[in-house]
């Protein structure tokens, strides 16, 4: 999936959810399930996602929504990618 986001330092959870056409609750769930997504949080709890977070969300989205992998399968693929230091997507 190609994500159409303007280039900037931080994105809100709403911007990310809209770009990927998912609910904000799914992003919060993935944040708990995958260590690769670590948005910065303000004192108020507002999440701010970096471009690196967006790239990681895009990888996770691709594996789960487009390839149909389970959460465990996605974790294994991400771990394999990190161990091989390969690039994809």
Biopython code that builds the backbone (N, CA, C, O; Angstrom):
import numpy as np
from Bio.PDB.StructureBuilder import StructureBuilder

atoms = [
    (1, "UNK", "N", (0.848, -1.186, 0.000)),
    (1, "UNK", "CA", (0.000, 0.000, 0.000)),
    (1, "UNK", "C", (0.883, 1.235, 0.000)),
    (1, "UNK", "O", (1.808, 1.357, 0.803)),
    (2, "UNK", "N", (0.588, 2.127, -0.893)),
    (2, "UNK", "CA", (1.301, 3.393, -0.957)),
    (2, "UNK", "C", (0.594, 4.389, -0.048)),
    (2, "UNK", "O", (-0.617, 4.587, -0.152)),
    (3, "UNK", "N", (1.351, 5.008, 0.835)),
    (3, "UNK", "CA", (0.778, 5.946, 1.791)),
    (3, "UNK", "C", (1.040, 7.365, 1.310)),
    (3, "UNK", "O", (2.165, 7.722, 0.959)),
    (4, "UNK", "N", (-0.007, 8.157, 1.303)),
    (4, "UNK", "CA", (0.106, 9.533, 0.831)),
    (4, "UNK", "C", (0.082, 10.479, 2.031)),
    (4, "UNK", "O", (-0.975, 10.961, 2.440)),
    (5, "UNK", "N", (1.270, 10.734, 2.587)),
    (5, "UNK", "CA", (1.397, 11.653, 3.719)),
    (5, "UNK", "C", (2.382, 12.753, 3.347)),
    (5, "UNK", "O", (3.383, 12.492, 2.680)),
    (6, "UNK", "N", (2.106, 13.975, 3.771)),
    (6, "UNK", "CA", (3.077, 15.046, 3.524)),
    (6, "UNK", "C", (4.332, 14.796, 4.358)),
    (6, "UNK", "O", (4.266, 14.178, 5.421)),
    (7, "UNK", "N", (5.471, 15.278, 3.872)),
    (7, "UNK", "CA", (6.713, 15.118, 4.628)),
    (7, "UNK", "C", (6.721, 16.075, 5.803)),
    (7, "UNK", "O", (6.637, 17.291, 5.634)),
    (8, "UNK", "N", (6.825, 15.508, 7.003)),
    (8, "UNK", "CA", (6.973, 16.322, 8.196)),
    (8, "UNK", "C", (7.590, 15.476, 9.300)),
    (8, "UNK", "O", (7.749, 14.265, 9.148)),
    (9, "UNK", "N", (7.932, 16.111, 10.395)),
    (9, "UNK", "CA", (8.657, 15.443, 11.467)),
    (9, "UNK", "C", (7.776, 14.488, 12.271)),
    (9, "UNK", "O", (8.216, 13.397, 12.635)),
    (10, "UNK", "N", (6.537, 14.890, 12.549)),
    (10, "UNK", "CA", (5.628, 14.080, 13.352)),
    (10, "UNK", "C", (4.236, 14.052, 12.739)),
    (10, "UNK", "O", (3.797, 15.012, 12.106)),
    (11, "UNK", "N", (3.552, 12.928, 12.941)),
    (11, "UNK", "CA", (2.184, 12.755, 12.466)),
    (11, "UNK", "C", (1.300, 12.363, 13.644)),
    (11, "UNK", "O", (1.752, 11.687, 14.568)),
    (12, "UNK", "N", (0.058, 12.781, 13.609)),
    (12, "UNK", "CA", (-0.893, 12.401, 14.657)),
    (12, "UNK", "C", (-1.447, 11.012, 14.350)),
    (12, "UNK", "O", (-1.335, 10.523, 13.226)),
    (13, "UNK", "N", (-2.035, 10.392, 15.346)),
    (13, "UNK", "CA", (-2.618, 9.066, 15.155)),
    (13, "UNK", "C", (-3.758, 9.127, 14.136)),
    (13, "UNK", "O", (-3.966, 8.179, 13.378)),
    (14, "UNK", "N", (-4.488, 10.230, 14.117)),
    (14, "UNK", "CA", (-5.576, 10.396, 13.159)),
    (14, "UNK", "C", (-5.086, 10.456, 11.722)),
    (14, "UNK", "O", (-5.699, 9.879, 10.824)),
    (15, "UNK", "N", (-3.973, 11.160, 11.509)),
    (15, "UNK", "CA", (-3.398, 11.239, 10.165)),
    (15, "UNK", "C", (-2.947, 9.868, 9.677)),
    (15, "UNK", "O", (-3.159, 9.508, 8.519)),
    (16, "UNK", "N", (-2.322, 9.107, 10.575)),
    (16, "UNK", "CA", (-1.833, 7.777, 10.214)),
    (16, "UNK", "C", (-3.010, 6.848, 9.930)),
    (16, "UNK", "O", (-3.004, 6.114, 8.942)),
    (17, "UNK", "N", (-4.013, 6.884, 10.793)),
    (17, "UNK", "CA", (-5.190, 6.031, 10.614)),
    (17, "UNK", "C", (-5.875, 6.327, 9.283)),
    (17, "UNK", "O", (-6.273, 5.406, 8.569)),
    (18, "UNK", "N", (-6.010, 7.590, 8.954)),
    (18, "UNK", "CA", (-6.656, 7.981, 7.694)),
    (18, "UNK", "C", (-5.820, 7.527, 6.499)),
    (18, "UNK", "O", (-6.374, 7.038, 5.514)),
    (19, "UNK", "N", (-4.496, 7.680, 6.570)),
    (19, "UNK", "CA", (-3.617, 7.302, 5.467)),
    (19, "UNK", "C", (-3.681, 5.798, 5.184)),
    (19, "UNK", "O", (-3.611, 5.378, 4.029)),
    (20, "UNK", "N", (-3.816, 4.992, 6.239)),
    (20, "UNK", "CA", (-3.863, 3.535, 6.081)),
    (20, "UNK", "C", (-5.288, 2.986, 6.046)),
    (20, "UNK", "O", (-5.493, 1.784, 5.875)),
    (21, "UNK", "N", (-6.265, 3.869, 6.209)),
    (21, "UNK", "CA", (-7.677, 3.480, 6.217)),
    (21, "UNK", "C", (-7.958, 2.423, 7.290)),
    (21, "UNK", "O", (-8.597, 1.403, 7.030)),
    (22, "UNK", "N", (-7.461, 2.697, 8.505)),
    (22, "UNK", "CA", (-7.695, 1.811, 9.655)),
    (22, "UNK", "C", (-8.188, 2.666, 10.827)),
    (22, "UNK", "O", (-8.099, 3.893, 10.792)),
    (23, "UNK", "N", (-8.701, 2.009, 11.850)),
    (23, "UNK", "CA", (-9.125, 2.719, 13.051)),
    (23, "UNK", "C", (-7.916, 3.060, 13.921)),
    (23, "UNK", "O", (-6.896, 2.371, 13.886)),
    (24, "UNK", "N", (-8.047, 4.125, 14.694)),
    (24, "UNK", "CA", (-6.969, 4.497, 15.614)),
    (24, "UNK", "C", (-6.749, 3.407, 16.656)),
    (24, "UNK", "O", (-5.631, 3.228, 17.140)),
    (25, "UNK", "N", (-7.803, 2.678, 17.003)),
    (25, "UNK", "CA", (-7.658, 1.594, 17.981)),
    (25, "UNK", "C", (-6.745, 0.488, 17.456)),
    (25, "UNK", "O", (-6.025, -0.138, 18.234)),
    (26, "UNK", "N", (-6.766, 0.243, 16.158)),
    (26, "UNK", "CA", (-5.875, -0.769, 15.578)),
    (26, "UNK", "C", (-4.420, -0.327, 15.704)),
    (26, "UNK", "O", (-3.546, -1.139, 16.007)),
    (27, "UNK", "N", (-4.163, 0.942, 15.476)),
    (27, "UNK", "CA", (-2.795, 1.458, 15.624)),
    (27, "UNK", "C", (-2.324, 1.335, 17.070)),
    (27, "UNK", "O", (-1.175, 0.971, 17.322)),
    (28, "UNK", "N", (-3.205, 1.635, 18.017)),
    (28, "UNK", "CA", (-2.838, 1.488, 19.430)),
    (28, "UNK", "C", (-2.590, 0.020, 19.776)),
    (28, "UNK", "O", (-1.690, -0.284, 20.558)),
    (29, "UNK", "N", (-3.372, -0.884, 19.206)),
    (29, "UNK", "CA", (-3.174, -2.310, 19.423)),
    (29, "UNK", "C", (-1.829, -2.757, 18.855)),
    (29, "UNK", "O", (-1.070, -3.448, 19.534)),
    (30, "UNK", "N", (-1.532, -2.370, 17.622)),
    (30, "UNK", "CA", (-0.245, -2.737, 17.006)),
    (30, "UNK", "C", (0.917, -2.171, 17.806)),
    (30, "UNK", "O", (1.974, -2.794, 17.901)),
    (31, "UNK", "N", (0.723, -1.003, 18.374)),
    (31, "UNK", "CA", (1.761, -0.384, 19.200)),
    (31, "UNK", "C", (2.110, -1.288, 20.393)),
    (31, "UNK", "O", (3.271, -1.385, 20.789)),
    (32, "UNK", "N", (1.098, -1.940, 20.952)),
    (32, "UNK", "CA", (1.324, -2.857, 22.076)),
    (32, "UNK", "C", (1.929, -4.175, 21.606)),
    (32, "UNK", "O", (2.714, -4.792, 22.326)),
    (33, "UNK", "N", (1.569, -4.603, 20.412)),
    (33, "UNK", "CA", (2.004, -5.902, 19.901)),
    (33, "UNK", "C", (3.391, -5.883, 19.250)),
    (33, "UNK", "O", (4.079, -6.903, 19.242)),
    (34, "UNK", "N", (3.800, -4.753, 18.714)),
    (34, "UNK", "CA", (5.045, -4.674, 17.957)),
    (34, "UNK", "C", (5.956, -3.589, 18.521)),
    (34, "UNK", "O", (5.601, -2.411, 18.550)),
    (35, "UNK", "N", (7.124, -4.007, 18.966)),
    (35, "UNK", "CA", (8.099, -3.066, 19.534)),
    (35, "UNK", "C", (8.611, -2.068, 18.497)),
    (35, "UNK", "O", (9.167, -1.030, 18.855)),
    (36, "UNK", "N", (8.426, -2.379, 17.225)),
    (36, "UNK", "CA", (8.895, -1.493, 16.153)),
    (36, "UNK", "C", (8.120, -0.179, 16.087)),
    (36, "UNK", "O", (8.594, 0.793, 15.499)),
    (37, "UNK", "N", (6.950, -0.148, 16.677)),
    (37, "UNK", "CA", (6.136, 1.084, 16.673)),
    (37, "UNK", "C", (6.243, 1.719, 18.055)),
    (37, "UNK", "O", (5.680, 1.203, 19.020)),
    (38, "UNK", "N", (6.945, 2.810, 18.152)),
    (38, "UNK", "CA", (7.145, 3.502, 19.428)),
    (38, "UNK", "C", (6.927, 5.005, 19.249)),
    (38, "UNK", "O", (7.892, 5.769, 19.230)),
    (39, "UNK", "N", (5.672, 5.438, 19.116)),
    (39, "UNK", "CA", (5.450, 6.874, 18.949)),
    (39, "UNK", "C", (5.833, 7.635, 20.218)),
    (39, "UNK", "O", (5.755, 7.110, 21.329)),
    (40, "UNK", "N", (6.237, 8.854, 20.024)),
    (40, "UNK", "CA", (6.520, 9.711, 21.173)),
    (40, "UNK", "C", (5.173, 10.127, 21.761)),
    (40, "UNK", "O", (4.204, 10.343, 21.034)),
    (41, "UNK", "N", (5.129, 10.234, 23.079)),
    (41, "UNK", "CA", (3.881, 10.637, 23.726)),
    (41, "UNK", "C", (4.112, 11.909, 24.522)),
    (41, "UNK", "O", (5.081, 12.033, 25.271)),
    (42, "UNK", "N", (3.194, 12.851, 24.337)),
    (42, "UNK", "CA", (3.232, 14.079, 25.115)),
    (42, "UNK", "C", (2.701, 13.781, 26.507)),
    (42, "UNK", "O", (2.151, 12.706, 26.750)),
    (43, "UNK", "N", (2.862, 14.716, 27.407)),
    (43, "UNK", "CA", (2.346, 14.541, 28.774)),
    (43, "UNK", "C", (0.840, 14.280, 28.769)),
    (43, "UNK", "O", (0.317, 13.581, 29.637)),
    (44, "UNK", "N", (0.166, 14.840, 27.798)),
    (44, "UNK", "CA", (-1.282, 14.661, 27.700)),
    (44, "UNK", "C", (-1.658, 13.277, 27.147)),
    (44, "UNK", "O", (-2.831, 12.905, 27.144)),
    (45, "UNK", "N", (-0.650, 12.516, 26.677)),
    (45, "UNK", "CA", (-0.908, 11.191, 26.125)),
    (45, "UNK", "C", (-1.050, 11.182, 24.614)),
    (45, "UNK", "O", (-1.197, 10.119, 24.011)),
    (46, "UNK", "N", (-1.009, 12.352, 23.998)),
    (46, "UNK", "CA", (-1.124, 12.454, 22.554)),
    (46, "UNK", "C", (0.089, 11.792, 21.893)),
    (46, "UNK", "O", (1.236, 12.074, 22.240)),
    (47, "UNK", "N", (-0.193, 10.904, 20.932)),
    (47, "UNK", "CA", (0.878, 10.209, 20.230)),
    (47, "UNK", "C", (1.354, 11.023, 19.035)),
    (47, "UNK", "O", (0.561, 11.643, 18.327)),
    (48, "UNK", "N", (2.665, 11.007, 18.827)),
    (48, "UNK", "CA", (3.267, 11.648, 17.666)),
    (48, "UNK", "C", (4.166, 10.631, 16.988)),
    (48, "UNK", "O", (5.173, 10.203, 17.553)),
    (49, "UNK", "N", (3.799, 10.247, 15.776)),
    (49, "UNK", "CA", (4.520, 9.227, 15.029)),
    (49, "UNK", "C", (5.580, 9.866, 14.136)),
    (49, "UNK", "O", (5.328, 10.878, 13.481)),
    (50, "UNK", "N", (6.760, 9.268, 14.118)),
    (50, "UNK", "CA", (7.853, 9.737, 13.267)),
    (50, "UNK", "C", (7.745, 9.050, 11.903)),
    (50, "UNK", "O", (7.010, 8.073, 11.762)),
    (51, "UNK", "N", (8.466, 9.550, 10.905)),
    (51, "UNK", "CA", (8.490, 8.854, 9.608)),
    (51, "UNK", "C", (8.977, 7.400, 9.734)),
    (51, "UNK", "O", (8.537, 6.535, 8.976)),
    (52, "UNK", "N", (9.871, 7.132, 10.676)),
    (52, "UNK", "CA", (10.325, 5.750, 10.909)),
    (52, "UNK", "C", (9.170, 4.889, 11.428)),
    (52, "UNK", "O", (9.019, 3.739, 11.015)),
    (53, "UNK", "N", (8.361, 5.441, 12.327)),
    (53, "UNK", "CA", (7.175, 4.722, 12.799)),
    (53, "UNK", "C", (6.239, 4.427, 11.633)),
    (53, "UNK", "O", (5.690, 3.329, 11.534)),
    (54, "UNK", "N", (6.060, 5.398, 10.761)),
    (54, "UNK", "CA", (5.180, 5.224, 9.603)),
    (54, "UNK", "C", (5.695, 4.087, 8.715)),
    (54, "UNK", "O", (4.909, 3.267, 8.242)),
    (55, "UNK", "N", (7.009, 4.037, 8.488)),
    (55, "UNK", "CA", (7.594, 2.966, 7.682)),
    (55, "UNK", "C", (7.362, 1.606, 8.336)),
    (55, "UNK", "O", (7.063, 0.632, 7.645)),
    (56, "UNK", "N", (7.496, 1.530, 9.653)),
    (56, "UNK", "CA", (7.255, 0.276, 10.365)),
    (56, "UNK", "C", (5.781, -0.118, 10.310)),
    (56, "UNK", "O", (5.461, -1.297, 10.161)),
    (57, "UNK", "N", (4.895, 0.845, 10.428)),
    (57, "UNK", "CA", (3.458, 0.569, 10.317)),
    (57, "UNK", "C", (3.152, 0.063, 8.914)),
    (57, "UNK", "O", (2.338, -0.844, 8.738)),
    (58, "UNK", "N", (3.802, 0.649, 7.923)),
    (58, "UNK", "CA", (3.579, 0.220, 6.542)),
    (58, "UNK", "C", (4.009, -1.236, 6.348)),
    (58, "UNK", "O", (3.320, -1.996, 5.668)),
    (59, "UNK", "N", (5.135, -1.627, 6.934)),
    (59, "UNK", "CA", (5.590, -3.020, 6.848)),
    (59, "UNK", "C", (4.594, -3.959, 7.532)),
    (59, "UNK", "O", (4.231, -5.004, 6.991)),
    (60, "UNK", "N", (4.163, -3.568, 8.726)),
    (60, "UNK", "CA", (3.210, -4.389, 9.478)),
    (60, "UNK", "C", (1.882, -4.485, 8.731)),
    (60, "UNK", "O", (1.302, -5.566, 8.630)),
    (61, "UNK", "N", (1.406, -3.368, 8.212)),
    (61, "UNK", "CA", (0.166, -3.356, 7.432)),
    (61, "UNK", "C", (0.285, -4.310, 6.246)),
    (61, "UNK", "O", (-0.618, -5.105, 5.988)),
    (62, "UNK", "N", (1.393, -4.227, 5.533)),
    (62, "UNK", "CA", (1.620, -5.076, 4.361)),
    (62, "UNK", "C", (1.556, -6.558, 4.736)),
    (62, "UNK", "O", (0.897, -7.349, 4.062)),
    (63, "UNK", "N", (2.239, -6.920, 5.805)),
    (63, "UNK", "CA", (2.295, -8.326, 6.200)),
    (63, "UNK", "C", (0.947, -8.845, 6.706)),
    (63, "UNK", "O", (0.562, -9.974, 6.402)),
    (64, "UNK", "N", (0.242, -8.032, 7.467)),
    (64, "UNK", "CA", (-1.031, -8.486, 8.051)),
    (64, "UNK", "C", (-2.195, -8.327, 7.075)),
    (64, "UNK", "O", (-2.923, -9.284, 6.811)),
    (65, "UNK", "N", (-2.366, -7.135, 6.547)),
    (65, "UNK", "CA", (-3.558, -6.846, 5.744)),
    (65, "UNK", "C", (-3.436, -7.317, 4.293)),
    (65, "UNK", "O", (-4.419, -7.765, 3.704)),
    (66, "UNK", "N", (-2.239, -7.218, 3.717)),
    (66, "UNK", "CA", (-2.083, -7.569, 2.306)),
    (66, "UNK", "C", (-1.607, -9.005, 2.109)),
    (66, "UNK", "O", (-2.074, -9.689, 1.198)),
    (67, "UNK", "N", (-0.698, -9.465, 2.941)),
    (67, "UNK", "CA", (-0.188, -10.836, 2.812)),
    (67, "UNK", "C", (-0.996, -11.834, 3.633)),
    (67, "UNK", "O", (-0.940, -13.035, 3.368)),
    (68, "UNK", "N", (-1.743, -11.359, 4.622)),
    (68, "UNK", "CA", (-2.600, -12.228, 5.416)),
    (68, "UNK", "C", (-1.891, -12.984, 6.526)),
    (68, "UNK", "O", (-2.401, -13.998, 7.002)),
    (69, "UNK", "N", (-0.719, -12.507, 6.951)),
    (69, "UNK", "CA", (-0.006, -13.171, 8.031)),
    (69, "UNK", "C", (-0.697, -12.926, 9.370)),
    (69, "UNK", "O", (-1.414, -11.941, 9.547)),
    (70, "UNK", "N", (-0.467, -13.840, 10.302)),
    (70, "UNK", "CA", (-0.957, -13.661, 11.660)),
    (70, "UNK", "C", (-0.026, -12.697, 12.394)),
    (70, "UNK", "O", (1.018, -12.314, 11.865)),
    (71, "UNK", "N", (-0.400, -12.312, 13.601)),
    (71, "UNK", "CA", (0.477, -11.448, 14.398)),
    (71, "UNK", "C", (1.811, -12.142, 14.648)),
    (71, "UNK", "O", (2.869, -11.526, 14.525)),
    (72, "UNK", "N", (1.758, -13.427, 14.999)),
    (72, "UNK", "CA", (2.990, -14.182, 15.251)),
    (72, "UNK", "C", (3.835, -14.301, 13.984)),
    (72, "UNK", "O", (5.056, -14.155, 14.035)),
    (73, "UNK", "N", (3.196, -14.563, 12.863)),
    (73, "UNK", "CA", (3.916, -14.645, 11.587)),
    (73, "UNK", "C", (4.560, -13.317, 11.232)),
    (73, "UNK", "O", (5.673, -13.277, 10.708)),
    (74, "UNK", "N", (3.864, -12.242, 11.516)),
    (74, "UNK", "CA", (4.406, -10.907, 11.247)),
    (74, "UNK", "C", (5.605, -10.636, 12.141)),
    (74, "UNK", "O", (6.609, -10.092, 11.681)),
    (75, "UNK", "N", (5.510, -11.014, 13.430)),
    (75, "UNK", "CA", (6.652, -10.839, 14.339)),
    (75, "UNK", "C", (7.870, -11.597, 13.830)),
    (75, "UNK", "O", (8.987, -11.082, 13.870)),
    (76, "UNK", "N", (7.656, -12.825, 13.351)),
    (76, "UNK", "CA", (8.767, -13.636, 12.833)),
    (76, "UNK", "C", (9.388, -12.985, 11.605)),
    (76, "UNK", "O", (10.612, -12.949, 11.474)),
    (77, "UNK", "N", (8.561, -12.475, 10.711)),
    (77, "UNK", "CA", (9.075, -11.813, 9.502)),
    (77, "UNK", "C", (9.877, -10.564, 9.861)),
    (77, "UNK", "O", (10.935, -10.316, 9.283)),
    (78, "UNK", "N", (9.380, -9.787, 10.803)),
    (78, "UNK", "CA", (10.091, -8.574, 11.214)),
    (78, "UNK", "C", (11.404, -8.928, 11.892)),
    (78, "UNK", "O", (12.411, -8.251, 11.686)),
    (79, "UNK", "N", (11.404, -9.980, 12.699)),
    (79, "UNK", "CA", (12.629, -10.426, 13.367)),
    (79, "UNK", "C", (13.637, -10.918, 12.332)),
    (79, "UNK", "O", (14.826, -10.614, 12.423)),
    (80, "UNK", "N", (13.161, -11.674, 11.354)),
    (80, "UNK", "CA", (14.025, -12.176, 10.286)),
    (80, "UNK", "C", (14.620, -11.016, 9.498)),
    (80, "UNK", "O", (15.806, -11.027, 9.167)),
    (81, "UNK", "N", (13.811, -10.036, 9.205)),
    (81, "UNK", "CA", (14.282, -8.854, 8.470)),
    (81, "UNK", "C", (15.372, -8.140, 9.246)),
    (81, "UNK", "O", (16.378, -7.718, 8.676)),
    (82, "UNK", "N", (15.167, -8.005, 10.568)),
    (82, "UNK", "CA", (16.166, -7.326, 11.400)),
    (82, "UNK", "C", (17.459, -8.129, 11.471)),
    (82, "UNK", "O", (18.546, -7.552, 11.449)),
    (83, "UNK", "N", (17.354, -9.449, 11.555)),
    (83, "UNK", "CA", (18.553, -10.278, 11.676)),
    (83, "UNK", "C", (19.331, -10.317, 10.366)),
    (83, "UNK", "O", (20.558, -10.421, 10.380)),
    (84, "UNK", "N", (18.636, -10.236, 9.240)),
    (84, "UNK", "CA", (19.305, -10.248, 7.939)),
    (84, "UNK", "C", (19.686, -8.838, 7.495)),
    (84, "UNK", "O", (20.486, -8.654, 6.577)),
    (85, "UNK", "N", (19.098, -7.850, 8.164)),
    (85, "UNK", "CA", (19.295, -6.452, 7.792)),
    (85, "UNK", "C", (18.956, -6.217, 6.318)),
    (85, "UNK", "O", (19.593, -5.423, 5.627)),
    (86, "UNK", "N", (17.935, -6.934, 5.871)),
    (86, "UNK", "CA", (17.473, -6.805, 4.490)),
    (86, "UNK", "C", (16.546, -5.612, 4.342)),
    (86, "UNK", "O", (16.030, -5.076, 5.322)),
    (87, "UNK", "N", (16.353, -5.222, 3.136)),
    (87, "UNK", "CA", (15.393, -4.153, 2.871)),
    (87, "UNK", "C", (14.298, -4.694, 1.977)),
    (87, "UNK", "O", (14.559, -5.470, 1.057)),
    (88, "UNK", "N", (13.106, -4.292, 2.244)),
    (88, "UNK", "CA", (11.959, -4.664, 1.448)),
    (88, "UNK", "C", (10.897, -3.621, 1.629)),
    (88, "UNK", "O", (10.969, -2.791, 2.536)),
    (89, "UNK", "N", (9.935, -3.660, 0.788)),
    (89, "UNK", "CA", (8.842, -2.693, 0.716)),
    (89, "UNK", "C", (9.243, -1.456, 0.064)),
    (89, "UNK", "O", (8.432, -0.540, -0.074)),
]
sb = StructureBuilder()
sb.init_structure("model")
sb.init_model(0)
sb.init_chain("A")
sb.init_seg("    ")
for serial, (resi, resn, name, xyz) in enumerate(atoms, 1):
    if name == "N":
        sb.init_residue(resn, " ", resi, " ")
    sb.init_atom(name, np.array(xyz, "f"), 0.0, 1.0, " ", f" {name:<3s}", serial, name[0])
structure = sb.get_structure()
